[in-house]
Structures are given as C-alpha cells and as structure tokens.
C-alpha cells in the first residue's frame, strides 16, 4: 500500500509541475515578496490573537 501512495504522489507531482500548462513557471517570480519579521519572544498559542507579537505578524 505504501508503494502505491508513493507512486501516485510522484505521478501527481510530475503532472502538476511539468505537464500542466495552466500556470506558467515565471508566475511565481512575479509575485510580491513577503517580509517575515523576527521576534524575540514566541506568541502564546491559546487561540486568542490579543498577544502583542501578533500585531507584527506578516500579512499575506
């Protein structure tokens, strides 16, 4: 079963990246760069976004 999943994944990856003409390869290069800020203290992962570090998070 694991070989079947591996083969299917490889074939689908090849299809998406090499055979599918829907997205030109240079379309990725034309996108705007996203700046990810460095932080000193990690945010508290409690499901609330009131931690001050979330105010400096990257938005995209």
C-alpha positions, -999 to +999 in steps of 0.1 A: +000+000+000+028+024+008+044+019-027+010+028-043+008+060-024+044+069-032+039+062-069+007+082-070+023+111-053+052+111-077+030+109-108+007+137-095+038+159-087+052+154-122+018+162-137+014+194-116+050+207-122+058+195-157+027+186-176+000+210-165+002+242-187-022+262-166+003+281-146+035+295-162+067+288-143+076+325-142+043+334-125+059+326-091+087+351-097+063+379-105+047+378-070+054+403-044+079+393-017+066+389+019+087+401+047+086+379+078+095+399+109+119+384+135+106+382+171+123+379+204+095+361+223+072+335+208+035+341+209+012+323+233-007+297+214-040+298+232-064+306+203-066+343+211-049+369+190-045+395+217-008+388+222+013+418+212+035+397+189+005+391+165+005+428+157+038+424+139+029+392+121+033+391+083+001+395+064-005+379+030 
